[in-house]
């Protein structure tokens, strides 16, 4: 599967944290780690961010319901 864009979860996390210059964003380590020099490395970078975002969103709970 080829991934070409950030997931809605990743975009949501990024949008929320960008307000504070990405300071405590949980995606920041992966976001700033890629040289993004080739299509392959760029796609791997996006896949990593999407996976991290899915894990973060999946662990957020409200009461007893998962978001």
C-alpha positions in Angstrom: 0.0 0.0 0.0 1.4 3.4 -1.0 0.6 6.2 1.4 0.7 9.7 -0.1 -0.8 11.9 2.5 -1.1 12.3 6.2 -4.1 10.7 7.8 -6.9 12.7 9.4 -5.6 11.6 12.8 -2.1 12.9 12.0 -3.5 16.2 10.6 -5.6 16.6 13.7 -2.7 16.1 16.1 -0.5 18.4 14.0 -3.2 21.1 13.8 -3.7 21.1 17.6 0.0 21.2 18.4 1.0 23.7 15.7 -0.7 26.5 17.7 2.2 26.2 20.2 5.0 25.9 17.7 4.9 22.1 17.9 6.5 22.2 21.4 5.0 19.1 23.1 3.6 17.4 20.0 3.9 13.7 20.3 4.6 13.4 16.5 7.5 15.9 16.6 10.3 13.3 16.9 9.2 11.5 13.7 8.1 14.7 12.0 11.5 16.3 12.2 13.5 13.1 11.6 13.2 12.5 7.9 15.4 14.0 5.2 12.5 13.5 2.7 15.0 13.3 -0.2 13.2 10.6 -2.2 9.7 9.6 -2.9 10.3 6.3 -1.0 11.7 8.1 2.1 8.9 10.6 2.0 6.3 7.8 1.8 8.0 6.0 4.7 8.0 9.3 6.7 4.2 9.7 6.1 3.5 6.1 7.0 5.4 6.5 10.3 3.5 9.7 11.2 0.2 8.1 10.3 1.0 5.0 12.4 2.1 7.1 15.4 -1.1 9.3 15.1 -3.3 6.2 15.0 -1.6 4.9 18.2 -2.0 8.2 19.9 -5.7 8.7 18.9 -6.4 5.1 19.9 -5.1 5.5 23.4 -7.1 8.7 24.1 -10.2 7.9 26.2 -13.2 9.8 27.4 -14.8 8.2 30.3 -14.9 4.5 29.3 -15.3 5.2 25.5 -12.3 5.2 23.1 -12.2 8.1 20.7 
